[in-house]
Amino acid sequence: MASSWLSFSLSFLLVLHGTFAQQRYQQQQGECQLNRLSPQEPTVRIQAEAGVTELWDPNNQQFQCAGVSLIRHVIQSRGMLLPSYVNTPLLAYVERGQGFYGIMQSGCPETFQSSQQMQQGERGAGSRFQDRHQRIGQFRQGDIIAFPAGAAHWVYNEGNEELVLVVLEDSSNNANQLGRTSRRFFIAGNPQQGQQQQQQGQYGGRSLRREQFQSGNVFSGFDVQVLAEAFGVDQETARRLQGQEDQRGHIVNIQQGLRVVRPPFSQEQEEREERQEQGQYGPRMNGIEEIICSAKVRQNIDDPSRADIYTPHAGRFTTVNSLTLPILSFLRLSAARGVLYRDSIMAPHWVTNAHKVIYITRGESRIQIVDHRGQAVLDDRVRQGQVVVVPQNYAVVKHAETEGCEWVEFNTNDNAMINTLSGRTSAIRGLPVDVIANSYQISRDEARRLKFNREETLIFRSSGRARSSERVAAA
């Protein structure tokens, strides 16, 4: 009786959490009635001075179903994505490169400040110039970075290679009250100078996501005299704020490199981890400074030592969720990193409480997705740079062949829950042998083999038996 009550309580809490977290599942009728899925590539490129932004078509039925959109920034060395804010939470994956970023929230303290001695060394003796600004964070390949909705932010590439950021925009999040489209508001530059290149497919009608990189910054709509008064500057400086003569686009080149006050990477990392160990991000959070201003927003998921599931000859799977990066409970998003070696399989499974967006970062994998009718809505090889959406509860299996496969997936819940169909923790493993035998009309011995043959949990090496059977059948 107690066990039944506990199960009921846990189920009730899960439903309650999903209800209050966000109204994602109250989608318009028919949005997730997907009869066919297909791998997606970017459809539009917006070229700027120091990089390019690529957009996936937000009107595609898969993205409409999940209530998300996807973009990819490719930023050249010493390139900076100009400061902007978005009406949706963002979750970014650093596919390649390194750099640093800033997130600005009104009310947060200016904790990074330069000393006069440092500035004297850089600008000459006698200079009394000082700078103070909000915290800056550094990132490297494999990092997940969380950006709260409405928080102004910028990104700079300090490495010698291109920086590639894959960014999920969660337009169905309850933080967004501007409809089911994400909108980026620039606070600097003149993004409309970027050159648009249509790649493949067409956006239906007018696209707000495309326009966000092809319009002026927010200051350009204000009266120059009002801006001058608001900032206490002359009208010429106010006109520069509007950026109407800026020809660089939304990603600009910093020829001399960006000089900002920031601690060494290792020191910053150690300080954040120390604060986390002291419980700063735990249940004692009680104000904007602890929840937003000082919150840890970055975590690396490429490090093999952090893997949640690791099979030496098959691959690994690493998650980041609200338990490991608490700010994600505020954004209601999570992510995972998967690596499959050659001839390895990620067990058939479904996610009980989230849609997931899979972006292939290397190699390719045969992905099969099955809906509630038992029909395969996708059976295709998905390769590097392509994206596929797996709707909530749809069953999916991945099989990496010759080259292996690596991917990152974004989940529309801060603690996405996986249920497997094969393996040691699967639904089949939880059934009595006699239930299996009678359900599938097989002998009890066959039922035992079906239930106990796989001791792995999620990732395992292909035995080759299935392909051998295919060859025999073809002969």
C-alpha positions in Angstrom: 0.0 0.0 0.0 2.8 2.4 0.9 4.6 1.6 -2.3 1.4 2.3 -4.3 0.9 5.6 -2.5 4.6 6.6 -3.2 4.2 5.8 -6.9 1.0 7.8 -7.0 2.7 10.8 -5.2 5.7 10.8 -7.5 3.4 10.6 -10.6 1.3 13.5 -9.3 4.4 15.6 -8.6 5.7 15.0 -12.1 2.4 16.1 -13.6 2.2 19.1 -11.3 5.7 20.1 -12.2 5.0 19.9 -15.9 1.8 21.9 -15.5 3.3 24.8 -13.6 6.7 24.8 -15.3 5.4 26.0 -18.7 2.3 25.7 -20.9 4.3 23.9 -23.6 1.9 21.0 -24.1 -1.1 23.2 -24.8 -0.2 23.5 -28.4 -2.6 24.2 -31.2 -4.5 21.2 -32.5 -2.5 19.3 -35.1 0.9 20.9 -34.5 2.4 17.6 -33.4 0.5 15.3 -35.7 3.7 14.5 -37.6 3.4 11.8 -40.3 6.9 12.3 -41.6 10.1 13.7 -40.2 13.3 14.6 -42.1 16.8 15.9 -41.3 16.9 19.7 -41.5 19.7 22.0 -42.6 19.9 25.9 -42.3 17.8 27.7 -44.9 19.1 31.3 -44.6 22.6 32.8 -44.0 23.1 36.3 -42.7 26.6 37.5 -43.5 28.3 40.1 -41.4 31.8 41.7 -41.2 33.3 39.0 -38.9 31.0 36.0 -39.3 27.8 34.5 -40.4 24.5 33.5 -38.7 22.6 30.5 -40.2 18.9 30.0 -39.5 16.8 26.9 -39.6 13.3 27.4 -41.0 11.1 28.1 -37.9 8.0 27.3 -39.9 9.1 23.7 -40.4 6.5 21.5 -38.8 9.1 19.7 -36.6 10.2 23.0 -35.0 6.6 24.2 -34.7 5.7 21.0 -32.8 8.6 21.4 -30.4 8.0 25.1 -30.0 11.7 25.9 -30.6 13.9 27.4 -33.2 17.6 26.9 -34.0 20.4 29.1 -35.1 24.2 28.7 -35.7 26.7 31.5 -35.3 30.1 31.1 -37.0 32.3 33.9 -35.6 35.8 34.6 -37.0 38.8 35.1 -34.7 38.5 38.5 -32.9 34.9 38.7 -33.9 32.2 39.8 -31.5 28.4 39.2 -31.7 27.0 42.6 -30.8 25.0 43.0 -27.5 21.4 42.0 -27.8 18.6 40.4 -25.9 15.9 37.8 -26.8 12.4 37.3 -25.6 13.0 33.5 -25.0 15.6 31.6 -23.0 18.6 30.4 -25.0 20.8 27.3 -24.6 24.0 27.5 -26.6 26.5 24.6 -27.3 30.1 25.5 -28.2 30.7 23.2 -31.1 34.2 24.6 -31.8 36.4 27.4 -30.5 36.8 29.4 -27.3 36.1 32.9 -26.1 34.2 34.9 -23.4 30.8 36.3 -23.0 28.9 38.8 -20.9 25.4 38.7 -19.5 23.9 41.9 -18.2 20.9 42.2 -15.9 19.8 45.5 -14.4 20.4 45.4 -10.6 23.3 43.0 -10.7 26.5 44.4 -9.2 29.5 45.6 -11.2 31.9 43.1 -9.6 34.6 43.2 -12.3 36.7 46.4 -12.0 40.1 47.5 -13.1 42.8 49.0 -10.8 44.5 52.3 -11.6 47.8 50.5 -11.7 46.7 48.2 -14.5 45.3 51.1 -16.5 48.5 53.2 -16.0 50.5 50.4 -17.5 48.3 50.2 -20.5 47.5 53.9 -21.1 50.5 55.6 -19.7 51.5 57.2 -16.4 49.1 59.7 -15.0 45.9 58.1 -16.4 43.2 57.7 -13.9 40.8 55.8 -16.1 38.9 52.9 -14.5 36.3 50.5 -15.7 33.6 48.6 -13.9 31.2 46.1 -15.4 29.1 43.0 -14.6 30.7 39.6 -14.6 32.3 38.0 -17.6 32.5 34.3 -18.3 34.9 32.3 -20.4 34.0 29.3 -22.5 35.6 26.5 -24.5 34.6 23.7 -26.9 32.0 21.4 -25.4 30.4 24.0 -23.1 26.7 24.5 -22.6 25.8 28.1 -21.8 22.4 29.2 -20.5 21.1 32.7 -21.3 17.9 33.8 -19.5 15.1 35.4 -21.5 15.5 39.2 -21.8 19.1 39.3 -20.5 21.3 41.3 -22.7 24.4 39.4 -23.8 27.4 39.5 -26.1 30.0 36.9 -27.3 33.6 37.3 -28.4 35.9 34.8 -30.1 39.4 35.1 -28.6 40.8 32.0 -30.2 42.7 31.6 -33.5 40.0 29.4 -35.1 36.4 30.0 -36.0 34.0 29.9 -33.1 30.8 27.9 -33.8 27.8 28.3 -31.5 24.6 26.2 -31.9 21.8 28.0 -30.1 18.3 26.7 -29.2 15.6 29.4 -28.8 12.7 28.2 -26.7 9.8 30.2 -28.0 7.2 28.1 -26.2 8.6 28.9 -22.8 6.3 30.8 -20.5 8.9 33.6 -20.3 7.9 34.5 -23.8 4.7 36.6 -24.1 5.2 37.8 -27.7 3.6 34.8 -29.5 5.3 31.7 -30.7 8.3 33.4 -32.3 11.6 34.4 -30.8 12.7 38.0 -31.4 16.2 39.4 -31.0 16.6 43.0 -29.9 20.0 44.5 -30.7 21.2 47.3 -28.5 24.2 48.2 -30.7 25.2 48.2 -34.4 23.1 48.1 -37.5 22.3 44.5 -38.2 20.3 45.4 -41.3 23.6 45.8 -43.2 24.1 42.0 -43.1 23.8 40.3 -46.4 21.1 37.6 -46.6 21.7 34.4 -48.7 18.9 32.0 -49.2 20.2 28.4 -49.1 17.6 25.8 -49.6 13.8 25.8 -49.0 11.7 28.9 -48.6 10.4 30.7 -45.6 6.7 31.0 -45.8 5.7 34.7 -45.9 7.4 37.2 -43.6 9.8 35.8 -41.0 10.4 37.6 -37.8 13.5 35.5 -37.0 15.0 36.5 -40.3 14.2 40.2 -39.8 15.8 40.2 -36.3 19.2 40.2 -38.0 18.1 42.7 -40.7 16.8 45.6 -38.8 18.3 48.5 -36.7 19.1 48.4 -33.0 16.5 49.6 -30.5 18.1 53.0 -30.1 17.5 53.8 -33.8 13.8 54.2 -33.1 14.2 56.9 -30.4 14.5 60.6 -31.0 18.1 61.7 -31.0 17.5 64.6 -28.6 15.7 62.3 -26.1 18.7 59.9 -26.3 21.1 62.7 -25.7 19.2 63.8 -22.6 18.8 60.2 -21.3 22.6 59.6 -21.4 23.8 63.1 -20.7 25.8 63.2 -24.0 25.8 65.4 -27.1 23.6 64.6 -30.1 26.5 63.3 -32.2 27.2 60.7 -29.6 23.5 59.9 -29.5 23.5 59.4 -33.2 26.4 57.0 -32.9 24.3 54.9 -30.5 21.7 54.5 -33.2 24.4 53.0 -35.5 22.5 54.0 -38.7 25.8 54.5 -40.6 27.4 51.3 -39.3 28.1 48.9 -42.2 29.5 46.0 -40.2 26.4 43.9 -39.6 25.6 42.0 -36.3 29.1 40.4 -35.9 32.0 42.8 -35.9 35.7 42.6 -36.1 37.8 43.9 -33.1 41.2 44.4 -34.9 43.2 45.1 -31.7 41.4 42.4 -29.7 38.9 43.0 -27.0 40.5 44.3 -23.7 38.2 43.7 -20.8 38.7 42.9 -17.1 38.4 39.2 -16.5 40.1 36.6 -14.2 42.1 33.7 -15.6 39.9 30.8 -16.8 41.1 28.3 -14.2 40.6 30.9 -11.3 37.1 31.7 -12.5 36.2 28.0 -12.7 37.6 27.2 -9.3 35.7 30.2 -7.7 32.4 29.1 -9.3 32.8 25.5 -8.2 33.7 26.6 -4.7 30.5 28.8 -4.5 28.5 25.9 -5.8 29.9 23.5 -3.2 29.0 26.1 -0.5 25.4 25.7 -1.6 25.0 29.2 -3.2 22.9 27.7 -6.0 21.0 25.2 -3.9 17.8 25.6 -1.9 19.0 28.8 -0.2 18.6 30.9 -3.3 16.5 33.9 -2.3 17.0 36.9 -4.5 18.0 38.2 -7.9 21.7 38.4 -7.0 21.9 34.7 -6.1 19.5 33.3 -8.7 20.7 35.4 -11.7 23.6 37.6 -11.0 25.9 35.0 -9.5 24.4 31.8 -10.9 26.6 29.4 -12.8 25.5 29.4 -16.4 28.1 27.2 -18.0 29.0 23.5 -17.9 31.2 21.4 -20.1 29.6 18.2 -21.5 32.5 17.0 -23.8 34.7 15.8 -21.0 34.5 12.0 -21.0 35.1 11.9 -17.3 31.8 13.5 -16.7 29.8 10.9 -18.7 26.7 9.6 -17.0 26.7 6.4 -19.0 30.0 5.0 -20.4 30.6 1.8 -22.3 34.3 1.4 -23.2 33.7 -0.2 -26.7 30.5 1.5 -27.6 30.4 5.2 -26.5 29.1 7.5 -23.8 26.2 9.8 -22.9 26.5 13.0 -20.8 23.6 15.1 -19.5 23.3 18.6 -18.1 20.1 19.4 -16.3 18.8 21.4 -13.3 20.4 19.0 -10.9 23.9 19.7 -12.3 23.3 23.3 -13.5 20.6 24.7 -11.3 19.8 27.8 -13.4 18.2 25.4 -15.9 15.3 25.0 -13.5 14.7 28.7 -14.2 14.9 28.2 -18.0 13.1 24.9 -18.1 15.7 23.5 -20.5 18.4 20.8 -20.5 20.9 19.2 -22.9 22.9 16.1 -23.5 26.0 15.0 -25.4 26.1 11.6 -27.1 29.1 9.7 -28.6 28.6 6.4 -30.4 31.6 4.5 -31.7 31.6 2.5 -34.9 28.9 -0.2 -35.1 27.3 0.9 -31.8 23.7 1.5 -30.9 21.8 3.8 -28.5 19.0 1.6 -27.3 15.4 2.3 -28.4 13.9 4.8 -26.0 11.5 7.6 -25.5 11.5 10.8 -23.4 8.5 11.0 -21.1 8.4 14.8 -20.5 10.1 16.7 -23.3 10.7 17.1 -27.0 14.4 16.9 -28.0 16.3 18.5 -30.8 19.2 16.5 -32.1 22.1 18.3 -33.8 24.8 16.0 -35.3 28.3 17.4 -34.6 30.4 14.6 -36.3 29.9 11.5 -38.4 26.5 10.2 -39.2 23.9 7.8 -37.7 21.0 5.9 -39.0 18.1 7.3 -36.9 14.6 5.7 -36.7 11.7 7.4 -35.0 8.3 5.7 -34.5 5.0 7.4 -33.6 2.1 6.2 -31.5 0.6 4.4 -34.5 3.7 2.2 -34.8 4.7 3.9 -38.0 8.2 5.0 -38.8 8.1 8.7 -39.3 11.9 8.8 -39.9 14.3 6.2 -41.1 17.3 8.0 -42.5 21.0 8.6 -42.2 21.5 11.9 -40.4 24.9 13.5 -41.0 27.1 16.3 -39.5 25.4 19.7 -39.4 21.8 18.3 -39.7 19.1 18.5 -37.2 16.1 16.3 -36.4 13.3 16.8 -33.8 12.1 13.9 -31.7 8.6 14.7 -30.3 7.7 13.8 -26.7 7.1 10.0 -26.3 8.1 9.1 -29.9 10.4 6.1 -29.8 13.8 6.6 -31.3 16.9 4.4 -31.9 20.4 5.5 -33.2 22.8 3.2 -35.0 26.3 4.6 -35.8 28.1 2.6 -38.5 31.5 3.2 -40.2 32.4 6.7 -39.0 30.7 6.7 -35.6 28.5 9.6 -34.6 28.5 12.5 -32.1 25.7 14.8 -31.3 24.3 17.3 -28.9 20.6 17.3 -28.0 18.5 20.1 -26.4 15.5 19.1 -24.3 12.4 21.2 -23.6 12.4 20.2 -19.9 15.0 21.0 -17.2 15.2 17.3 -16.2 14.3 15.2 -19.3 13.5 11.6 -18.4 14.5 8.7 -20.6 12.7 5.4 -20.7 14.4 2.6 -22.6 12.9 -0.3 -24.5 15.9 -2.7 -24.3 18.7 -3.1 -21.9 19.1 -3.6 -18.1 16.8 -0.7 -17.1 14.2 -1.1 -19.9 10.4 -1.5 -19.9 10.9 -5.0 -21.2 13.3 -5.9 -18.4 10.6 -4.8 -15.9 8.0 -7.2 -17.2 7.5 -10.7 -15.8 8.8 -13.5 -18.2 5.3 -14.9 -18.5 3.8 -11.5 -19.5 6.5 -11.2 -22.2 5.9 -14.7 -23.5 2.2 -14.2 -23.8 2.4 -10.7 -25.2 4.7 -11.7 -28.1 3.5 -15.3 -28.5 7.0 -16.7 -27.8 8.3 -19.5 -25.5 9.4 -18.7 -22.0 13.0 -19.5 -23.0 12.8 -16.9 -25.8 11.2 -14.5 -23.4 14.1 -14.9 -21.0 16.6 -14.2 -23.7 14.7 -11.2 -24.9 14.6 -9.9 -21.3 18.1 -10.7 -20.1 20.4 -10.7 -23.2 21.5 -7.1 -22.9 23.1 -6.1 -19.6 24.0 -2.6 -20.8 21.7 0.3 -19.9 21.6 2.7 -22.9 24.6 2.3 -25.2 25.9 -1.0 -26.5 28.0 -2.5 -29.3 26.2 -4.0 -32.2 26.4 -7.8 -32.2 26.2 -7.9 -36.0 23.4 -10.6 -35.8 20.8 -8.3 -37.3 22.9 -7.5 -40.4 23.8 -11.2 -40.8 20.1 -12.0 -40.8 19.5 -9.3 -43.4 22.2 -10.8 -45.7 20.8 -14.3 -45.2 17.3 -13.0 -46.1 18.6 -11.2 -49.1 20.3 -14.4 -50.4 
